[in-house]
Amino acid sequence: MDLLLSALEMLARWDILIALVAGSLGGIIIGAIPGVGPAVAIAILLPATYAMEPLTGLTLLLGIYGSSMFGGALPAILLNTPGTAVNALTTYDGYPMTRRGEATRAISLAYGASFCGGVISVLALIALSPLLASIAPNFGAKEIFLAALLGMVLVVIVHRGQNMAAGALLCFGIFINTIGLEPIRYSKRFTFDQTWLASGIDVIVVVLGLFALSQAFVLLLGEDQDAAEPKIGRGVFQHLFEVLRFPKTVLSSSGFGVIFGIIPGVGEFLAQFFSYSLAQKTSKTPEEFGNGSPEGIIASEAANNAVPAAAMIPLLALGIPGEALTAMMLTVFYVHNVIPGPGLFEQRPEFILGLYLCLLALNVLALVFLILFSRQLTRVIIIPNRYLGMIILTLSFVGVYALRNSVTDCAIAAGFGVLGMVLKRLNLPIVPIILGMVLGGIMEVKLRIALANVQTPLDMINRPIAATIFGLIVLAVTLHLISVFRLRKALSNPV
């Protein structure tokens, strides 16, 4: 009871309340604007969160992360243009419902499913916290190294058809992290006697370049599209509870979101794919999927909104981010010397519980804002791309310069911005670079600590958890190779 009261007291602080409102409302607006997305907003806001308390900064960023998926459903349904990449599947059934005059109903289903998925994910996280608290102390340097390695392997595997590119970009991210002073003996690496490289390349500079500046360049170089302001009718709240008519779809899709959110390197896309496929196979009307099926909207939105809270599980328990957005949030912990991992649940239980309560409050606030202001949000959808690009460009450079008051950082960020734009044009993944930088740093430190007690390679897996994680790595690689060989055989021997 004392722990709960301490968490509620933290939640009642004015800075937390402002972060809750700003995060949920800001995330909705960001999600409703096609072409921006939460990664850009979080990258821009990240330097500002360093001056905040850890819980305040994380609440703001998590609000942007989760609420953007709520808002991203709006243009997906009304304009057939997903506000964020993870809302793409919502267009399959949302836009057909709009074309037949059921836009308000489709939006209500999306909001209801998003809320259910988000709340179920947080409840699952709360239920798993005692288990995490008991298991986390058993993770030593070996286990964390292997868990980070598993995350890297999964990042490469999930980029089907682009495995080589993802692996190369992941290694590039690891290389970038090695530039500067190494973390044990502080000797210089890859600085080439250049003083500006001695302090290394900050991950936030790379994040802002690859995500924010690259998107700004894409928007500025693109053409503005003329679009009429979409209209939605009244009565969003009236259809909100229709989602409860499909409890099986809600629960199964939220379950996929939780499971795939926990697994590093997987995320929303696979969760959506599996939940949508299962919903279609088990539906009484599978022929409606892709033509305006309510279950299709529910499956997509419940799955992607269940991921953010679940993605915090490996971050909090092991200090290992599962994807780029949680990798950004990890830096907020480190700046304030709050180290996620085995000791966090024991040393700061009130912080963990406060974070859970904030996640629940964010879902409630996002739903309330959308019910009240959905009609006003339709005006945000049609903001010209070049205006957005100029705003993002300006804010990004301000954020980069504010980190260390360095013009050099701005130049580095611009270089990574150009690289990010090229990768987007080539349809190559950006996320592996960021995860390579973050996970590479974790792996290096943990490996060097673990090697002090390692005589043979088998000593790395001589404990049950380490052996289990290594087994998962071998299983993941084996299954992937089997699927690749089967695909090549099918392509070489067409029926």
C-alpha positions in Angstrom: 0.0 0.0 0.0 2.8 2.4 0.8 4.4 1.6 -2.5 1.1 2.4 -4.3 0.7 5.7 -2.4 4.3 6.7 -3.3 3.6 6.0 -7.0 0.3 7.9 -6.9 2.1 10.8 -5.2 4.6 10.8 -8.1 1.7 10.8 -10.6 0.1 13.8 -9.0 3.1 16.0 -9.5 2.5 19.0 -11.8 5.4 18.1 -14.1 4.1 14.5 -14.6 0.6 15.8 -15.3 1.9 18.2 -17.9 4.0 15.4 -19.5 0.9 13.2 -19.6 -1.2 15.8 -21.3 1.5 17.0 -23.7 2.6 13.4 -24.5 -0.9 12.1 -25.2 -2.1 15.1 -27.1 1.2 15.7 -28.9 1.3 12.0 -29.9 -2.2 12.1 -31.4 -1.4 15.2 -33.4 1.9 13.7 -34.7 0.2 10.5 -35.6 -2.5 12.3 -37.5 0.0 14.1 -39.7 1.0 11.7 -42.5 4.8 11.6 -43.1 6.0 12.6 -39.6 5.6 9.7 -37.2 6.7 9.2 -33.6 10.3 8.5 -34.3 10.8 12.0 -35.7 9.0 13.6 -32.8 10.8 11.6 -30.1 14.2 12.3 -31.8 13.4 16.1 -31.7 12.2 16.0 -28.1 14.9 13.7 -26.8 17.5 16.5 -25.9 14.8 18.4 -24.0 13.9 15.4 -21.8 17.5 15.3 -20.4 16.6 18.3 -18.3 13.6 16.6 -16.9 13.2 14.0 -14.1 13.4 10.4 -15.6 9.7 9.6 -15.0 8.7 12.9 -16.5 10.8 12.5 -19.6 9.8 8.9 -20.2 6.1 9.8 -19.7 6.4 12.4 -22.4 8.2 10.1 -24.8 5.9 7.1 -24.1 2.9 9.4 -24.6 4.2 10.4 -28.1 5.0 6.7 -28.9 1.7 5.2 -27.9 -0.7 8.0 -28.7 0.7 8.5 -32.2 -0.8 5.1 -33.1 -4.2 6.3 -31.9 -3.9 9.4 -34.1 -2.4 7.5 -37.1 -5.7 5.7 -37.6 -7.5 8.9 -38.5 -5.9 9.6 -41.9 -5.6 5.8 -42.6 -9.4 5.6 -42.4 -10.4 8.9 -43.9 -7.7 9.3 -46.6 -6.3 5.8 -47.2 -3.0 7.3 -46.0 -1.6 5.9 -42.7 -0.5 8.5 -40.3 2.3 6.2 -39.1 3.8 3.2 -40.8 2.2 0.8 -38.3 -1.3 2.1 -39.3 -0.9 0.8 -42.9 -3.0 -2.3 -42.2 -5.8 -0.2 -40.9 -6.3 1.2 -44.4 -7.4 -2.2 -45.7 -10.7 -2.1 -43.9 -10.9 1.5 -42.6 -11.0 3.3 -46.0 -13.6 0.9 -47.6 -15.9 1.7 -44.6 -15.4 5.4 -45.2 -16.3 5.0 -48.9 -19.5 3.4 -48.0 -20.4 6.1 -45.5 -19.3 4.5 -42.2 -16.3 6.7 -41.4 -17.5 7.5 -37.9 -18.1 3.8 -37.1 -14.6 2.9 -38.4 -12.9 5.6 -36.4 -14.8 4.5 -33.3 -13.7 0.9 -33.8 -10.1 2.0 -34.2 -10.2 4.1 -31.0 -11.9 1.3 -29.0 -9.5 -1.4 -30.2 -6.4 0.9 -29.6 -7.6 1.6 -26.1 -8.2 -2.1 -25.3 -4.8 -3.1 -26.8 -3.0 -0.4 -24.8 -4.7 -1.2 -21.5 -4.3 -5.0 -21.9 -0.6 -4.5 -22.7 -0.1 -2.4 -19.5 -2.0 -4.9 -17.4 0.2 -7.7 -18.8 3.3 -5.7 -17.9 2.0 -5.1 -14.4 1.2 -8.8 -14.0 4.7 -9.8 -15.2 6.6 -7.4 -13.0 6.9 -9.8 -10.0 8.3 -12.5 -12.4 10.6 -10.0 -13.9 11.8 -8.9 -10.4 12.6 -12.5 -9.5 14.3 -13.4 -12.8 16.3 -10.2 -13.5 18.9 -10.6 -10.7 19.9 -13.9 -12.3 21.1 -12.0 -15.4 24.8 -11.4 -15.2 27.2 -10.1 -17.8 27.0 -13.3 -19.9 23.2 -13.4 -20.0 22.9 -9.7 -20.9 25.5 -10.1 -23.7 23.7 -13.0 -25.1 20.3 -11.3 -24.8 21.7 -8.3 -26.7 23.1 -10.7 -29.3 19.7 -12.3 -29.6 18.2 -8.9 -30.2 20.7 -8.3 -33.0 20.0 -11.6 -34.6 16.2 -11.0 -34.5 16.7 -7.5 -36.0 18.4 -9.0 -39.0 16.0 -11.9 -39.4 12.8 -9.9 -39.4 13.9 -7.9 -42.4 12.9 -10.5 -44.8 14.4 -10.0 -48.3 16.8 -7.5 -46.8 18.8 -9.6 -44.4 22.2 -8.8 -45.9 21.4 -5.1 -46.0 20.1 -5.1 -42.4 23.1 -7.1 -41.2 25.5 -4.6 -42.9 23.7 -1.6 -41.5 23.7 -3.2 -38.0 27.5 -3.7 -38.3 27.8 -0.1 -39.4 26.0 1.0 -36.3 28.3 -1.1 -34.1 31.3 0.5 -35.9 30.0 4.0 -35.3 29.7 3.2 -31.6 33.4 2.2 -31.4 34.6 5.6 -32.6 36.2 7.7 -29.8 37.4 6.5 -26.4 36.7 2.9 -25.6 34.8 2.4 -22.3 37.3 0.3 -20.3 40.8 1.7 -20.7 39.8 4.9 -22.5 42.2 4.4 -25.4 41.4 6.1 -28.7 39.8 4.2 -31.6 39.3 5.3 -35.2 39.9 8.9 -34.3 42.7 9.4 -36.8 44.2 12.1 -34.6 41.0 14.2 -35.1 40.1 15.9 -31.9 36.4 16.2 -32.8 36.2 12.4 -33.0 37.8 11.8 -29.6 34.4 12.1 -27.8 32.8 9.8 -30.2 29.6 10.2 -32.2 26.6 10.7 -29.9 23.7 8.3 -30.5 21.2 11.2 -30.3 23.0 13.1 -33.1 22.7 10.0 -35.2 19.0 9.5 -34.3 18.1 13.1 -35.1 20.0 12.8 -38.4 18.6 9.4 -39.5 15.0 10.0 -38.5 14.2 13.7 -38.2 16.5 15.4 -40.7 16.1 12.6 -43.3 12.3 13.0 -43.1 12.7 16.8 -43.3 14.7 16.4 -46.5 12.2 14.0 -48.0 9.3 16.4 -47.2 11.2 19.4 -48.5 12.2 17.7 -51.8 8.7 16.3 -52.4 5.7 17.9 -53.7 2.7 19.2 -51.7 -0.4 17.2 -52.3 -3.7 19.1 -52.5 -6.3 17.3 -50.4 -9.7 18.4 -49.2 -10.4 18.4 -45.5 -12.0 15.1 -44.7 -15.3 15.2 -42.8 -16.5 12.9 -40.0 -19.9 12.9 -38.4 -20.9 13.1 -34.8 -21.4 10.1 -32.6 -17.9 8.8 -32.2 -18.7 7.8 -28.6 -21.9 6.0 -29.7 -20.0 3.4 -31.6 -17.1 3.1 -29.2 -18.4 0.1 -27.3 -19.0 -1.9 -30.5 -15.5 -3.3 -30.2 -16.7 -5.4 -27.2 -18.8 -7.4 -29.7 -15.6 -9.0 -30.8 -13.8 -10.0 -27.6 -12.0 -12.9 -29.2 -10.4 -10.6 -31.8 -9.5 -8.0 -29.2 -7.9 -10.5 -26.8 -6.0 -12.5 -29.4 -4.7 -9.3 -31.2 -3.6 -7.7 -28.0 -1.9 -10.9 -27.0 0.1 -10.9 -30.2 1.0 -7.3 -29.6 2.3 -8.2 -26.1 4.2 -11.2 -27.2 5.9 -9.6 -30.2 6.5 -6.4 -28.2 8.5 -8.4 -25.6 10.7 -10.0 -28.3 13.6 -7.6 -29.2 13.7 -6.5 -32.8 10.2 -7.7 -33.8 7.6 -5.0 -33.0 4.3 -3.9 -34.4 4.5 -5.2 -38.0 4.7 -8.9 -37.2 2.1 -8.5 -34.4 -0.3 -7.0 -36.9 0.4 -9.6 -39.5 -0.3 -12.5 -37.2 -3.3 -10.9 -35.5 -4.9 -9.9 -38.8 -4.3 -13.4 -40.3 -5.7 -15.1 -37.3 -8.7 -12.8 -37.2 -9.5 -13.5 -40.8 -9.1 -17.3 -40.4 -11.3 -17.5 -37.4 -13.9 -14.9 -38.6 -17.5 -15.9 -39.5 -17.2 -13.5 -42.5 -13.6 -13.8 -43.8 -14.7 -12.5 -47.2 -15.2 -9.0 -45.7 -11.5 -8.6 -44.7 -10.0 -6.0 -47.1 -13.5 -4.7 -48.0 -14.5 -3.0 -44.7 -14.4 -5.6 -42.0 -14.8 -4.3 -38.4 -12.7 -7.2 -37.2 -9.9 -6.2 -39.5 -9.7 -2.7 -38.0 -9.8 -4.2 -34.5 -7.1 -6.7 -35.2 -4.8 -4.1 -36.7 -5.3 -1.4 -34.1 -5.4 -3.6 -31.0 -2.1 -5.3 -32.0 0.0 -2.2 -32.7 -1.2 -0.4 -29.6 -0.3 -3.4 -27.4 3.3 -3.2 -28.4 4.6 0.0 -26.7 4.1 -1.1 -23.1 5.3 -4.6 -23.8 8.4 -3.3 -25.5 9.3 -1.8 -22.1 9.7 -5.2 -20.6 13.2 -6.1 -22.0 14.2 -2.4 -21.6 13.3 -2.3 -17.9 14.3 -5.8 -16.9 17.6 -6.2 -18.9 18.4 -2.7 -20.2 18.1 -4.0 -23.7 15.9 -2.0 -26.2 13.8 -3.9 -28.7 13.7 -1.3 -31.4 14.7 2.3 -32.2 12.2 4.1 -30.1 13.0 2.3 -26.9 16.7 2.7 -27.7 16.1 6.4 -27.6 14.3 6.1 -24.3 17.3 4.1 -22.9 19.4 7.3 -23.1 17.0 9.1 -20.8 17.8 6.5 -18.1 21.5 6.8 -18.6 21.6 10.6 -18.5 20.0 10.5 -15.0 22.1 7.6 -13.8 19.0 5.3 -13.5 20.3 2.1 -14.9 17.6 -0.3 -16.2 18.3 -3.9 -15.6 18.3 -6.5 -12.7 18.6 -4.0 -9.9 16.0 -1.5 -11.0 13.0 -3.5 -9.7 14.6 -3.9 -6.3 16.1 -0.4 -5.9 13.3 1.8 -7.5 10.0 -0.1 -7.2 8.0 3.2 -6.8 9.5 4.4 -10.1 8.4 1.2 -11.9 4.9 1.4 -10.4 4.7 5.1 -11.3 5.6 4.3 -14.9 2.9 1.7 -15.1 0.3 4.1 -13.8 1.5 6.7 -16.3 1.1 4.2 -19.1 -2.5 3.5 -18.1 -3.3 7.3 -17.7 -1.8 7.9 -21.2 -4.3 5.5 -22.8 -7.2 7.1 -21.0 -6.2 10.6 -21.9 -5.6 9.7 -25.6 -9.1 8.2 -25.8 -10.7 11.2 -24.2 -8.9 13.7 -26.5 -9.9 11.7 -29.6 -13.5 11.5 -28.6 -13.6 15.2 -28.0 -11.5 16.6 -30.8 -11.5 14.1 -33.7 -13.3 16.6 -35.9 -10.8 19.3 -35.2 -7.9 16.9 -35.9 -9.0 16.5 -39.5 -7.6 19.9 -40.2 -4.1 18.8 -39.1 -4.1 16.0 -41.7 -3.8 18.5 -44.7 -0.8 20.6 -43.5 1.5 21.0 -46.6 4.5 18.8 -46.6 7.0 21.5 -47.1 5.8 23.5 -44.1 6.2 20.3 -42.0 9.7 19.7 -43.5 10.9 23.2 -42.6 9.5 22.9 -39.1 11.2 19.5 -38.6 14.5 20.8 -40.1 14.6 23.8 -37.8 13.7 21.9 -34.6 16.1 19.1 -35.4 19.1 21.4 -35.7 18.1 23.3 -32.6 18.0 19.9 -30.7 21.3 18.8 -32.0 23.1 22.1 -31.2 21.5 22.1 -27.7 23.2 18.8 -26.8 26.8 20.1 -26.6 26.6 23.5 -28.3 28.6 22.0 -31.1 28.4 23.0 -34.8 30.3 19.8 -35.5 27.4 17.8 -34.2 25.1 19.7 -36.6 27.3 18.8 -39.5 27.4 15.1 -38.4 23.6 15.0 -38.0 23.2 16.6 -41.5 25.5 13.9 -42.9 23.4 11.1 -41.3 20.3 13.0 -42.5 21.5 12.6 -46.1 22.3 9.0 -45.4 18.9 8.4 -44.0 17.2 10.0 -47.0 19.2 7.8 -49.4 18.3 4.7 -47.4 14.6 5.6 -47.5 14.8 6.2 -51.2 16.4 2.8 -51.6 13.8 1.3 -49.3 16.5 0.1 -46.9 16.0 -0.1 -43.1 17.3 2.6 -40.8 16.5 0.9 -37.5 19.5 -1.6 -37.5 22.0 1.3 -37.4 20.5 2.7 -34.2 20.2 -0.7 -32.6 23.7 -1.5 -33.6 25.0 1.5 -31.8 23.0 0.9 -28.6 23.3 -2.9 -28.4 26.9 -2.8 -29.6 27.9 -0.6 -26.6 26.0 -2.9 -24.2 27.6 -6.0 -25.7 31.1 -4.7 -25.6 31.0 -3.8 -22.0 29.3 -7.0 -20.9 31.5 -9.2 -23.0 34.7 -7.7 -21.6 33.4 -8.2 -18.0 32.3 -11.8 -18.8 35.6 -12.7 -20.3 37.3 -12.3 -16.9 35.8 -15.6 -15.9 35.8 -17.4 -19.2 38.5 -20.0 -20.0 36.8 -21.8 -22.9 33.9 -20.7 -25.3 31.6 -23.1 -23.5 32.0 -21.1 -20.3 29.9 -18.4 -21.9 26.8 -20.7 -21.7 27.5 -22.7 -18.6 24.5 -21.3 -16.7 20.9 -22.2 -17.4 19.7 -18.7 -18.5 22.7 -18.2 -20.7 22.3 -21.7 -22.3 18.6 -21.0 -22.9 19.3 -17.7 -24.7 22.0 -19.3 -26.7 19.6 -22.0 -27.7 17.1 -19.4 -28.8 19.8 -17.8 -31.0 20.7 -21.1 -32.6 17.0 -21.9 -33.1 16.2 -18.5 -34.6 19.1 -18.7 -37.1 18.3 -22.4 -38.0 14.6 -21.7 -38.6 15.5 -18.6 -40.7 18.0 -20.6 -42.8 15.5 -23.4 -43.4 12.9 -20.8 -44.6 15.4 -19.2 -46.9 16.4 -22.5 -48.4 12.8 -23.5 -48.9 12.0 -20.2 -50.6 15.0 -20.5 -52.9 14.0 -24.1 -53.8 10.5 -23.0 -54.5 11.7 -20.2 -56.7 14.1 -22.5 -58.6 11.5 -25.2 -59.1 8.2 -23.4 -60.0 5.2 -25.5 -60.3 
